């Protein structure tokens, strides 16, 4: 899952867990898996050919060279390098406060935070009402508004439909993007003009 707006896309390694449990749940495997999933989704669902992903550190100032915690040096940085070596264009770890405060996020196609509030507070500050929640990696497209259910204002005729509208039209856009990509894949030609019909045919061509 990651949050999506016109100018910002944010995912997190851990979700709805207590802050006290975050550190123990941060592993290189989870970071690499999230980066790979985001990278694939940015290409497939948003047609970004070479997405660049920023990774935030866990501790203040990304650990300050180990002074404020070891996770950034011992877990996060090696995971970023491992994902990069596998073809994911990713950089970090960045200190979260300055990263959003000085607008560095604008230089990237997506941002991966370590825990819920680290990613969602800046996202909702920047894009509340125009963002949406998107679950990547599914065979079907699933989007929802970036806010909660709003039971407290139900029936009062004061709800802002902007995020719902954005979620609806973004889902349509992602479906179209996937269909266009599949259509291009299905009609790809081999060298010499022979039609490539399956993934095995692509492998046979050495691509």
C-alpha positions in Angstrom: 0.0 0.0 0.0 1.1 3.5 -0.6 -0.4 7.0 -0.6 -0.7 8.7 -4.0 -1.2 12.3 -5.0 -0.3 14.3 -8.1 3.1 15.3 -6.7 3.9 12.8 -4.0 3.7 9.0 -3.5 4.6 7.6 -0.1 4.8 4.0 1.1 5.8 2.6 4.6 7.7 -0.5 5.6 5.6 -1.1 8.7 1.9 -0.2 9.1 -0.6 -0.2 11.9 1.7 -1.2 14.8 2.7 0.5 18.0 5.7 2.9 17.7 7.4 0.8 20.4 7.4 -2.2 18.0 8.7 -0.4 14.9 12.4 -0.9 15.4 12.1 -4.7 15.8 10.0 -4.9 12.7 12.4 -3.2 10.4 14.4 -5.8 8.4 16.4 -5.7 5.2 14.0 -8.2 3.6 11.0 -6.1 4.2 12.7 -3.0 2.9 13.9 -4.7 -0.3 10.4 -6.3 -0.8 8.7 -2.9 -0.4 11.1 -1.2 -2.7 10.8 -3.9 -5.4 7.0 -3.7 -5.2 6.9 0.1 -5.4 9.3 0.1 -8.3 7.2 -2.5 -10.3 4.0 -0.6 -9.6 5.5 2.8 -10.6 6.4 1.2 -13.9 3.3 -0.8 -14.5 0.6 1.4 -13.0 2.0 4.9 -13.5 4.1 4.5 -16.6 7.3 5.8 -15.1 10.1 4.2 -17.0 12.9 4.6 -14.5 11.4 5.5 -11.2 13.6 7.0 -8.5 12.7 6.1 -4.9 13.9 7.9 -1.8 14.2 5.9 1.5 13.8 7.6 4.9 15.9 6.7 7.9 14.3 5.4 11.1 16.0 7.5 13.6 16.4 11.3 13.9 19.0 12.6 11.4 19.0 9.0 9.9 20.9 7.9 13.0 23.6 10.6 12.8 26.3 8.0 11.9 25.2 5.7 14.7 25.0 8.3 17.5 21.2 8.2 17.5 20.7 4.5 16.6 22.2 1.7 14.6 19.3 0.7 12.4 20.0 3.2 9.6 23.6 2.1 9.2 23.3 -1.6 9.9 19.9 -2.4 8.3 18.4 0.3 6.1 21.5 1.5 4.2 22.6 -2.1 3.2 19.0 -2.9 2.1 19.0 0.2 -0.1 22.2 -0.9 -1.7 20.9 -4.5 -2.2 17.8 -3.2 -3.9 19.8 -0.9 -6.0 22.0 -3.8 -7.1 18.9 -5.6 -8.2 17.9 -2.7 -10.5 15.8 -0.5 -8.2 16.9 3.1 -8.4 16.8 4.1 -4.8 18.7 6.4 -2.5 19.0 7.1 1.2 18.5 6.9 4.1 17.4 10.5 4.3 16.5 12.3 7.5 12.7 12.7 7.3 12.3 16.2 8.7 14.6 18.0 6.3 13.6 15.8 3.4 10.1 17.1 3.4 10.9 20.5 4.9 13.2 21.5 2.1 11.2 19.9 -0.7 13.7 17.2 -1.6 10.7 14.8 -2.1 10.0 16.7 -5.3 13.1 15.1 -6.9 11.7 11.6 -6.5 8.9 9.6 -7.9 8.1 7.9 -4.6 9.2 7.9 -1.0 9.5 4.9 1.4 9.2 5.6 5.1 9.8 3.3 7.9 6.6 3.6 9.9 3.0 4.9 9.6 3.2 8.5 10.9 6.6 9.1 9.3 5.1 8.8 5.9 1.5 9.7 6.4 1.8 12.9 8.4 3.8 14.7 5.7 1.6 13.2 2.9 -1.6 14.4 4.5 -0.1 17.7 5.3 0.9 18.2 1.7 -2.0 16.4 -0.1 -4.9 16.0 2.2 -8.2 16.0 0.3 -6.5 15.3 -3.1 -4.6 12.1 -2.3 -5.6 8.5 -2.3 -4.7 5.1 -0.9 -3.5 2.6 -3.5 -2.7 -1.0 -2.8 0.1 -2.1 -5.2 0.9 -5.6 -6.2 -2.6 -6.9 -6.7 -4.1 -8.4 -9.8 -7.0 -6.0 -9.5 -6.9 -2.2 -8.9 -7.8 -1.1 -5.4 -8.0 2.6 -4.4 -9.7 4.5 -1.6 -9.8 8.1 -0.2 -6.8 9.2 1.9 -9.0 10.0 4.9 -11.1 7.8 7.1 -14.7 6.8 6.9 -16.0 10.1 8.3 -18.9 8.6 10.3 -18.8 11.8 12.5 -20.0 13.9 9.6 -22.3 11.4 8.0 -25.7 12.9 6.9 -24.6 16.5 7.6 -23.9 17.4 3.9 -20.5 18.8 4.7 -18.2 16.0 3.4 -15.6 16.9 0.7 -15.8 14.4 -2.1 -12.4 15.4 -3.6 -10.4 12.5 -2.4 -13.1 10.0 -3.3 -13.3 11.5 -6.8 -9.5 11.3 -7.1 -9.5 7.7 -6.0 -12.2 6.8 -8.5 -10.5 8.4 -11.5 -7.1 7.2 -10.5 -8.4 3.7 -10.5 -9.7 4.1 -14.0 -6.4 5.6 -15.1 -4.4 2.7 -13.6 -6.7 0.1 -15.2 -6.1 1.8 -18.6 -2.4 1.9 -18.0 -2.3 -1.8 -17.3 -4.4 -2.6 -20.3 -2.2 -0.5 -22.6 0.9 -2.2 -21.3 -0.6 -5.6 -21.7 -1.7 -4.7 -25.3 1.8 -3.6 -26.1 3.3 -6.7 -24.6 0.8 -9.0 -26.5 1.7 -7.3 -29.8 5.4 -7.1 -29.4 7.4 -8.2 -32.4 10.4 -10.5 -32.5 13.4 -9.3 -34.5 12.5 -10.1 -38.1 8.8 -9.3 -37.6 7.7 -12.5 -35.8 5.1 -11.9 -33.1 6.1 -12.4 -29.5 3.1 -14.1 -27.8 4.4 -15.3 -24.4 7.0 -14.5 -21.8 8.9 -17.6 -22.9 9.2 -16.2 -26.4 10.8 -13.1 -24.9 13.3 -15.3 -23.0 14.0 -17.2 -26.2 15.0 -13.9 -27.8 17.4 -13.1 -25.0 15.5 -10.0 -23.9 
